[in-house]
Amino acid sequence: MARATKSDTRQLQTHYMREWRQHRRLNQEQAAERIGIDRTTLGRIENRRIAYTQPIIEAAAVAYSCETWEILGRNPLKAGEVVEFVREVEGADDADFRQLLGYWRGMKAKH
């Protein structure tokens, strides 16, 4: 694969492929197999030596059980369990959402 050029720099700097792989407790070989690429290519993408492609980032999102935008903009290692909590809240129906919000507000009021 070709090396990245200066025009690729932004794309090479704006992803959390390694962090999502680590968050899902996968080694490079396991992740690469799920994504459908070889381990070397995944390593080069994670190390920002080559740019990812749209099909690769979409396959990674499936492999890591997240959304494409999360790989591009959310570091799960820094956010910790907040990432999983937010996903639960986002997926809650209206009644559960109101209950979670009420619980959260109650907890905040205690502290």
Protein Blocks (a to p, Z undefined) as FASTA:
>chain_A
ZZddfklmmmmmmccfkmmmmmnopafklmmmmnopafklmmmmmnopaccdfklmmmmm
mmnopafklmmmpcfklnmmmlmmmmmmmmpcfklmmmmmmmmmmmmmmZZ
